[in-house]
Amino acid sequence: MSQSETVRKHKEYLFPAVSMYYQEPIALVKGEGPWVWDDQGNKYLDGFGGVLTVSVGHANPKVTAAIVKQVKELVHPSALYANKPQSDLAERLSKLAPGNLKKTFFTSSGTEANETAVAAARSATGRIPLVVLRHSYSGRSAQTLAMCGQSSWKKNVNLMPGIHHAHAPYCYRCPFNLQYPECGLKCAEDIEELILTETGGEIAAFFAETVIGAGGFIVPPPGYFEKAAGIARKYGGLFISDEVQAAWGRTGDHMFGISHWKVTPDVLTSAKGMGNGTPIGLTIATPEVADKYPGITFATFGGNPVSCSAASAVIDVIEDNNLVKNCAVVGKHLGERFAQLKEKHPIVGDARGLGMMQALELVKDRKTKEPNPKATAAVFEETKKRGVLIGKGGVWGNVIRTGMMLNSTKEEADMLADAIDAGLTLAGKM
Ligand code: PMP
């Protein structure tokens, strides 16, 4: 039983669907850089960053200072008036974002960002059908839930037409039992048949996470997005990149994950790490798309100066400290450690990731690839005992996900990998 009164109240007064990690859940009370403390005085290395959201460290001094300054000046003017943090951030984003993404609509979450992107694509094209991906997570509104490709998130009554799930570019479990590159990117090619058989032959958009996050950090192979976006465009569709998890340097080498592929989206969404924990959602589109958004629209908290000041400070911290590069270097190191864990532990079926999105998929048997959520749970308990917090994902709950801070060191990555190593040793004996 948890000793925490906060955990007890959580269980008693919140919707039970708001489930917590660990047999004995923890209540966090303090964070500093990559560290967090629970209300029992235990200190942990935070290897998941509040689901890839605390991007530049807990209580980052620059971000905190920007928030405090703004809170003292003006918290909520509403979107009926211009505010400088919002205008300045939108201008900066138009210079940072790939391709011709120039115009922004701010909201408070990834869900809203994706809703906005879909609405924008539908009004710009005059078409309804969307091609989305199996294994994806897109949000918790009726529509973004319907777009999700994972049953555990879709238990609620869900009736939303116009959404078509393509096979995921999931090389470890290739839906066509093929191998890259001989596969010829069959998963992308199949989108054409999906459009020709499930829709009237025209779509509004192909919508995809750059790296499928909650689905277990599934990284599409080289050439995938070029081909998939090409097919979407052939049938009148736009290409929407969901970078709620993958933006802001997290994938290393580029500010935006999609820049790893040679294609630019018509709309890009983000949230999470952009605000380092302050609520913010971003939908950035080409002027051709943004200008066709019909009527008037309004999000009460969208573009609020506190979140926008925080986001500007986050981008400052990323740029001033070369964190896009750091993410590539430390992420590569962690990826190599994970590859070694795969060699060492037969229950690791796959080690994969990009930058600081690194994952291990656990299986009962390498040949059958039968998912092993029990082992994942055991690794969770053991890493927690060793003072390390990690994340979970995948349709079968069998993927260990890590999303360390962008400013993590190799030593912190080693601490994380060592704890997982110990957890895998234990889980392997079960
Ligand atoms: N898209 C992706 C890729 C996500 O990972 C999430 C959240 N996990 C969302 C959208 C929804 O974001 P939010 O929870 O902020 O609404």
Residues whose N, C-alpha, C, O or C-beta is under 5 A from the ligand:
A	BS01	PMP	S109 G110 T111 E112 Y137 S138 G139 E209 G213 D242 V244 Q245 A271
